[in-house]
Amino acid sequence: MKKRMVSLMMAGVMAASLAGCGGSKADATTAAETKAEETTAESKAEETSAESKAESSEAAGDHEGKFIVGFDQDFPPMGFVGDDGQYTGFDLDLAKEVASRLNLEFVPQPIAWDSKDMELNSGTIDCIWNGFTMNGREDAYTWSEPYMNNSQVVVVNADSGIEKLSDLAGKIVEVQADSSAEAALKDNTELSSTFGTLQTTPDYNTAFMDLEMGAVDAIAMDVIVAGYQIEQRDDGSKFKILDEDLASEEYGIGFKKGNEELRDKVQSTLEEMAKDGKMEEISNQWFGRDVTTIAK
C-alpha cells in the first residue's frame, strides 16, 4: 500500500513537472508570436506613414528635384508645341530659367485648361504658368507677383464692318473655355447679352480657323496672344483688333493655396532675373520689347 502511494505521488510529481514544461513552451511561443505581430504592425504603420508622407510631399509640390509646370499647349506665344515638336513659349522659357537657377529639372506638363485646378490640387503639377490671369482669382491660389500686364480684346475680320464693341450686337462671339475673356464677358452682361451667341472653344488656334471660315464673327481673347496669332498667320492683314478693351488684367504664377515656400523661391528667382537682365532678354526674343513688370 505504501509502495502504491509512493508510486502515485511520484507519478503526480512527474505529471506536474511535465505540465510545467509544457506551459513554459506554450508561454514562450505565445510571447514570440505576440512580438512578431507587434513587429509586423509597427512595420505596416511605418510603411503607411511613409506612404502618407510621400503623398503629402507630392501634394505639396515636392517632386524630388523636379519643377513641373502646368500649361495649355495651344496657347502661343505663352506655351505651345513648336515646329520641332518640342514645348516652347515665353512663359515656358521663363519657367525653364527659373528651374535651372533653382537646380531643379524643368518638366513642362500640358494640361486641359478647364482641369487646371484638379491638376494643381492633386499634386500632378507644381504651378500653373501660362498667361494665367490673376484678376478675379486672387483668393483661389497662392500667387507670385504679377510679371506682366495684359488686356482682353476682340479680334474680327478686317472686312467685317465691325469697328466697335457695340457692333457685336447679334453676332457670334467665341472665347476659350474657362478663359479670362469668357469671365470678362460674363461679368459684362450689358455687352454680352447683346450677342447673338457667346460660345466656347478648346483653344485659340481653332477660334482663328472658325473666324477665317466665317463660322464666328469675333474672338474675345488676350491682346498679347491675339497679336502673336495674327503675326504668325500668312495674311495677318485679314484680321484686326478693336480699339476698345474688354478688361485689363495681370499675369501671375498660380501655386496651390498655402504653398508659400515654393512661391517664394520662384518669386525671388524672377526678381534676380529681372535685375540681371535675363527676363528682358527672354521678352525681347518673343515680343521684340520688354513686356515684363517685375522690378519696374
C-alpha positions in Angstrom: 0.0 0.0 0.0 2.8 2.3 1.0 4.6 1.5 -2.3 1.5 2.2 -4.2 1.1 5.6 -2.6 4.7 6.5 -3.3 4.2 5.5 -6.9 1.1 7.5 -7.2 2.9 10.5 -5.6 5.8 10.2 -8.0 3.5 9.9 -10.9 1.8 13.1 -9.8 5.1 14.9 -9.4 6.2 13.8 -12.9 2.9 14.9 -14.4 3.1 18.2 -12.7 6.7 18.6 -14.0 5.7 17.7 -17.5 2.7 20.1 -17.3 5.1 22.8 -16.1 7.5 22.2 -19.0 4.6 22.2 -21.5 3.3 25.5 -20.1 6.7 27.3 -20.3 7.0 26.3 -24.0 3.5 27.5 -24.8 4.1 30.8 -23.0 7.4 31.3 -24.9 5.6 30.5 -28.2 2.8 33.0 -27.4 5.3 35.7 -26.5 7.2 35.2 -29.7 4.0 35.3 -31.8 2.9 38.5 -30.0 6.3 40.1 -30.6 6.2 39.1 -34.3 2.7 40.6 -34.6 3.8 43.8 -32.9 6.8 44.0 -35.2 4.6 43.4 -38.3 2.1 46.0 -37.0 5.0 48.5 -36.5 6.4 47.8 -39.9 3.0 48.3 -41.5 2.5 51.5 -39.6 5.9 52.8 -40.8 5.0 51.9 -44.4 1.7 53.6 -44.1 3.4 56.7 -42.5 6.0 56.7 -45.3 3.3 56.4 -48.0 1.3 59.2 -46.2 4.4 61.4 -46.1 5.1 60.7 -49.8 1.5 61.6 -50.7 1.7 64.7 -48.6 5.0 65.7 -50.1 3.7 65.2 -53.7 0.5 67.2 -52.9 2.8 70.0 -51.6 4.6 70.1 -54.9 7.8 68.3 -53.9 8.7 66.2 -56.9 12.2 65.1 -55.9 14.2 67.7 -57.7 11.7 68.5 -60.4 9.8 71.7 -61.2 6.6 70.6 -63.0 4.8 73.5 -64.7 1.2 73.1 -65.9 0.4 74.9 -69.1 -2.0 75.0 -72.1 -0.1 73.6 -75.1 -2.4 75.5 -77.5 -1.7 79.0 -76.1 1.0 80.6 -78.2 3.2 82.5 -77.5 2.9 81.7 -73.8 3.1 77.9 -74.2 2.7 75.6 -77.2 4.2 72.9 -79.4 6.9 74.3 -81.7 7.7 73.2 -85.3 10.2 70.8 -83.9 7.6 69.1 -81.8 9.0 70.4 -78.5 7.1 72.5 -76.0 8.1 76.2 -76.2 6.8 79.7 -75.4 7.6 82.8 -73.5 6.2 81.5 -70.1 8.0 78.2 -70.6 11.3 79.9 -71.3 10.9 81.9 -68.1 10.0 78.8 -66.1 12.9 76.8 -67.6 15.4 79.6 -66.5 13.8 79.6 -63.0 14.2 75.8 -62.7 17.8 76.0 -63.8 18.7 78.6 -61.2 17.0 76.5 -58.5 18.9 73.4 -59.6 15.6 71.7 -60.5 14.7 69.6 -63.5 12.2 71.6 -65.7 9.2 69.5 -66.7 6.6 71.2 -68.9 3.3 69.4 -68.3 0.4 70.2 -70.8 -3.0 70.2 -69.2 -6.6 70.8 -70.2 -7.2 74.4 -69.2 -10.6 73.7 -67.6 -9.0 70.9 -65.5 -6.1 73.1 -64.2 -7.4 73.2 -60.6 -7.8 69.5 -60.3 -4.2 69.0 -61.7 -2.8 71.5 -59.2 -4.7 70.3 -56.1 -3.9 66.6 -56.8 -0.2 67.4 -56.9 0.3 66.5 -60.6 1.8 69.9 -61.2 3.7 72.4 -59.0 2.1 75.5 -60.5 0.0 77.0 -63.3 2.2 79.2 -65.5 0.7 80.1 -68.9 -0.7 83.5 -69.4 -2.7 82.9 -66.1 -4.8 85.9 -65.2 -4.8 86.9 -61.5 -7.8 89.2 -61.6 -10.9 87.7 -60.1 -8.8 84.7 -58.9 -6.9 86.4 -56.1 -8.1 84.2 -53.3 -8.1 80.9 -55.2 -4.4 80.4 -55.4 -1.1 81.4 -53.7 0.2 83.8 -56.3 3.6 85.2 -57.4 3.8 88.9 -58.0 2.4 89.9 -61.5 5.1 89.6 -64.1 3.3 91.3 -67.0 0.2 93.3 -67.8 -2.4 92.3 -70.4 -5.9 93.2 -71.6 -8.8 91.4 -73.1 -9.7 92.5 -76.6 -11.9 91.5 -79.6 -10.5 90.2 -82.9 -12.6 90.4 -86.1 -12.0 90.0 -89.8 -10.7 93.3 -91.3 -13.6 93.5 -93.8 -16.3 92.6 -91.3 -17.6 96.1 -90.8 -17.3 95.7 -87.1 -15.5 98.7 -85.7 -16.5 98.9 -82.0 -17.9 96.7 -79.3 -21.5 97.8 -79.9 -21.3 96.4 -83.4 -21.2 92.9 -81.9 -24.9 93.0 -81.3 -26.5 89.9 -82.8 -23.1 88.5 -83.7 -21.5 85.1 -82.8 -18.6 85.7 -80.4 -16.2 82.9 -79.5 -13.9 82.5 -76.4 -11.7 79.8 -75.0 -13.4 77.7 -72.3 -12.7 78.9 -68.8 -10.6 81.8 -70.1 -10.3 85.4 -68.8 -12.1 86.6 -71.8 -15.0 84.4 -71.0 -15.0 85.6 -67.4 -14.8 89.3 -68.6 -17.8 88.8 -70.9 -19.9 87.0 -68.2 -19.2 89.9 -65.9 -20.1 92.4 -68.6 -23.7 91.2 -69.2 -24.6 94.6 -70.6 -22.4 93.8 -73.6 -22.6 90.0 -73.8 -26.4 90.0 -73.6 -26.5 91.8 -77.0 -24.6 89.0 -78.8 -26.4 86.6 -80.9 -24.3 83.8 -79.4 -21.4 83.6 -77.0 -19.7 80.2 -77.5 -16.6 78.5 -76.3 -13.8 76.6 -78.0 -10.9 74.4 -76.6 -8.1 76.7 -78.0 -7.5 79.9 -80.0 -6.0 78.1 -83.0 -9.4 76.6 -83.5 -11.0 80.0 -82.9 -9.0 81.7 -85.6 -9.9 78.9 -88.1 -13.6 79.5 -87.2 -13.1 83.2 -87.8 -11.4 82.7 -91.1 -14.2 80.3 -92.3 -16.9 82.7 -91.2 -18.3 80.3 -88.6 -18.0 83.1 -86.0 -17.9 86.9 -86.2 -15.4 87.7 -83.5 -13.0 86.2 -80.9 -12.5 87.6 -77.4 -9.0 87.0 -76.1 -5.8 88.3 -74.6 -4.2 91.1 -76.6 -0.7 89.5 -76.3 -1.9 86.2 -77.7 -4.1 88.0 -80.3 -1.1 89.9 -81.6 1.1 86.8 -81.8 -1.7 84.8 -83.6 -2.2 87.5 -86.2 1.6 87.9 -86.8 2.1 84.2 -87.3 -0.6 83.9 -90.0 0.3 84.2 -93.7 -2.0 87.1 -94.2 -2.3 88.9 -90.9 -3.9 91.9 -92.5 -7.1 89.9 -92.8 -7.7 90.5 -89.1 -7.8 93.5 -86.8 -8.1 94.1 -83.0 -10.8 96.5 -81.9 -9.6 99.6 -80.1 -11.9 99.2 -77.1 -10.7 96.8 -74.4 -13.0 94.4 -72.6 -10.9 94.4 -69.5 -7.4 94.9 -68.2 -5.5 92.3 -66.2 -2.3 91.0 -64.8 -0.5 87.7 -65.4 0.9 85.7 -62.5 2.0 82.2 -61.5 -0.6 80.3 -59.6 0.5 77.8 -56.9 -1.6 75.6 -54.7 -3.2 77.5 -51.9 -0.8 77.6 -49.0 2.4 76.7 -50.9 4.3 79.8 -50.0 7.6 78.0 -49.8 7.8 77.2 -53.5 6.2 80.5 -54.5 8.8 82.4 -52.5 11.7 80.5 -54.2 10.2 81.2 -57.7 9.5 84.8 -56.9 13.0 85.6 -55.6 14.5 83.9 -58.7 12.3 86.0 -61.0 13.4 89.2 -59.2 17.0 88.0 -59.7 16.4 87.5 -63.4 14.8 91.0 -63.7 17.9 92.6 -62.1 20.5 90.8 -64.2 18.6 91.4 -67.5 17.6 87.8 -68.3 13.9 88.4 -68.1 14.2 91.3 -70.5 16.3 89.2 -72.8 13.6 86.4 -73.0 10.9 89.0 -73.5 12.8 90.6 -76.4 13.2 87.2 -78.1 9.4 86.7 -78.1 8.0 90.2 -78.4 10.7 92.5 -79.6 10.4 94.5 -76.5 10.3 94.1 -72.7 6.7 93.4 -71.7 7.5 92.3 -68.1 6.7 94.3 -65.0 8.8 92.8 -62.2 11.2 95.4 -60.6 9.8 98.1 -62.9 
